[in-house]
Amino acid sequence: MKKIVAIILSALMLMSASVFALADEAESDLAYVQEKGVLVVGITEFEPMDYKDEDGNWIGFDADLAKAFAESLGVDVEFVEIEWDNKVLELDAKTIDVVWNGMTLTDEVTESMECSNAYCNNAQTVILPVDVAADYETAEDMADLTFAVEAGSAGEDEVEALGYATTPVLTQADALLEVSAGTSDAAVIDLLMAAAMVGEGTGYADLTNTINLNSEEYGVGFRKGSDLAAALNDFFLASYEDGTMEEIAETYGVQLSLIDQTALAAEAADGAEAAE
């Protein structure tokens, strides 16, 4: 009798393991993307990370990295413009597979998404008209200003933390338009974007970036629990070590902001050993 019970229990355990294995396979984002043959990337217009060339094709440091990652998975890539404040909803609804758009790794982001390792350093910087910038040397000097900020962005978080007035807009590019048009006093955008779009020789020569409100890191976001994050970390390490990441970064002038992926992998390995 005991042998029969043991056999039944073993069979039940094998069946349970098979069910869980099938569930894990069904829930694999990597398998889902490879089966449909396309990685759908959620972005906003954000030079030098994601923007269109003269022919209407998406280019930029993030866009080119996303293309290379998709190629490594054996799938095509599709870029979809999203409202930044709805990025988690878009992921969960599976209208996109990934948010890859110079995204700051805030607590809110890491709690609501499965995020990659950090790959780029950044800061939130204050944009002012050139002719008044000298009047505002500190954050305290700016207390009476109204700031245009992208809704749901790290810039919005920084201004709200100061308790200053904001005008939420759809994109960081819209925030620059607000200041240039005089409908907002200032804007807070990513430093990498400011370096590409503001100042002498750009389309906003009448604007300048002034003080930085923080320092931060960029990461890429997937659905919570997605195995694509680990796949991207492997791709980041490989592309950093073979020089691909730096080559793409140099194309868009962001190479000095890159985070050493080899060092990150070593730190992760040391942490795993210490936990054992």
N, C-alpha and C positions, 0 to 999 in steps of 0.2 A: 504493500500500500504506500509506504514512504517513497519507494522508487517512482511509483506512478505520480504522486504529488510533486516530486522533484522534477520529473519530466514535464508536467503541466506548467509548473512555475518557470522552468527554463524556456519553454515555448512562449509563454506570455511575455517574458522579458525580451526575447528576441523580436516578438511582434511589436512591443512598445518601442524598442530601439529603432526598428524599421520605420515606424510611424513618425517618430521624432526626426529621423534622418530625412524622410520625405518632406516634412514640414520645413526643416532648415533649408533644404534645396529649393522649395517653393518660395521661401521668403528671401532668398539670396538676390540682392539687387544686382550683383555682378552677372548672375545667370539671366536675370530679367532683361538687362540692357543688351547682353550679347544675343539673347534670343530674338529681341525685336530689331537688333542691328543698328541702333542709333543711340547716342548719348545726347540727351536734351539738356542744354546748359542755360540756366537762368541768369540774365545779365541786365545791366543798365548801360547807357552811354557814359563811358568813364575813361577818357584818355589819361594815361597811356595803357590802361589795362584792357578795356574793351571799347572799340569804336570802329566806324566804317571808313573804308578807303574810298577813293574817288569812284570806284565801280560798284560801291554798295556792299562790299564784302567785309565781314567782321574780322578785324585784326587787333593787335595789341598784345602785351605780355601775357595776360591771362588767356586771351582767345587763342593765341598760338600754342600755349602750354596745353590747353584743353584739346586742341586738334591733335597734338602729339600723344596725349593720354588716350584719346579715343582710338587712334591708330594702334597703340600698343594693346588695346583690348580687341582689336579686329572689327571695330564698328565705325560707322560714320558719326559726324557731329552735327548738331543742329542748335543754333543760338536763338533764344526766345527772350524778348524784352519783357521784364516784369516790373510791377510796382514793388519797390524795395520793402515796403512795410508788410507786403503779403508773401514774402519769400517762403516762410514755413508752410503756409497754407498751400502754396503752389507745389512744394515738395510732397506734402502728405497726400495731395490730390493726384499725384503722379503726372501733372501737366509738365513738370520738369523733373530731371533726375539729380541735378546738382546746382548749387549756387556758387558761381565762380566769378567774382567781380570785385576784387580788392576788398574782401569782407573782413572786418575787424573781429578778432576772437574775443568778444565780450562774454561775460557770464551768461547773459541771456541767449546768445548764439550757441555756446557750447552745451547749454542745458536743453535746447530745443532741437539741435541737429547733431548728427554724427560728423565730427570735424576731422579734417586732416591735420597733420603737423603744420606748424607755422612755417611759412616759406619766404616771407618778405617783411621787413620792418617799415613802419609808417608812423605818422603823427597826425593829429587834427590841428589844422592851422587856420588862423583868422585872416580873412581877405578883406582889405579896405581899399577905397580909392586912393591912388597915389598922392593926391593933393592934400589929404587929411591924415595920412598914416602916421606922420611924425607926432601928431597930437595924442596918440594912443600907444603908450609904451608898455603898459601892463594890462592884465585882465581887469583890474579894478578901475582903470581909466575908461573901460568900455561898458560900464554898468548901465548907462542910459541908452545904449544902442539897441536896435532891433536886428536880429540875426536871421538871415535866410539859411535854412538847413534842410537837408534831405530827410523826409519823414522816415523814422525807424532806423536812422543811421547813428554811428558812433559820435558824429558831430553834434547831432541833436541831443544826445545824452550829455555831452560835455557842457553845452550851453545851459541845459536845464539844471545840471548840477550846480552851476553858478547862480541860478535863479534869475537869469536874464530873459528878455522877451525874444520869442522865436516866431518866424514865419515858415511853417513847413511847406516844402515843395516836393515835386515828384522825384527829381534827380539833383545831383550835385551841379550838373551843368545849368539847371534851372536856377540854382542858388547864385551862381555867378551872374546870370542874366539879371536877377533881381538887384544886385549891387550895381552893375553897370548901368541899369536903367534908372537907378536912384529910388527904387521902390522899397529897398531895404538898406540899412546903414552898412551892414557888414554880412559876411558869410563865413561859415566854418565848413571846410572841405578837407579831403585827404591831402597830405603834403605831396604825395607822388603826383596827384592830379594837378595841384597848384604848380609844381615844377614844369609840367608840360603845357599848361593852358593860361598861365597868368604871368604878366610882366613883359619886358621888352622883347620884341620879336614874336609875340603871340597875338591871338585875336583879342586879348584883353590887356593891351599895353597900358591902359588907364588904371589897372588894378595891381595890387601887390600883396604878397603874403607877409604877415608880420610875426606875431608870437605863436608858438605852438602851445596847445592846451594840455597835451599828454604825449606819451609814447606808447606804441601799440604794435601788434603783429597781425598779419593777414593769414587767413586760412580758408579752406574750401569746405562747404557744407553739404551733407547728404541727409537723407532720411534717417531718423534716429534708429540705431542698430544696423545700419547699412554696412555690408562688407566692402563696398566700394572705397570707403575711407582708407582701409588697410591697403587695398590695391593701389590707391593713389600715393600713399606713403612710400610704397615700394618703388613706384615710378619716379617720385621726387628724388629718392636716394640714387637710383640708377642714372637719372638725367643730370643730377648734380655731379656725380662722379665722372660721367663721360663727357661733360662740358656742354651738353645740350641746353640745360637751363641757363647757364651763363651766356651762351651764344644768343639765345632768344632775348634775354634781359638786355644785352648790349644793343640789340636792334632798337629798343625803346628807351634806352638811357636809364634803366633802373638797376643796373648790375651792383651798385654800391649798397642797395637795400636788401640784397639776397641774404637769407639765413643759411648757414652751413648745415646741410642735411646729413653729412657724414658725422658731424659732432652730435647732432640730435639723435641719430641712430645709436651712437656709442653711449650717450646718456641713458637712452631707453634700455639698452642691454644691461648697463650697470645697475639700473633701477630694478630690472627683473631679477638679476642675480641677488641683489640685496634682499628682495622680498622672499626668496626661497629659503 
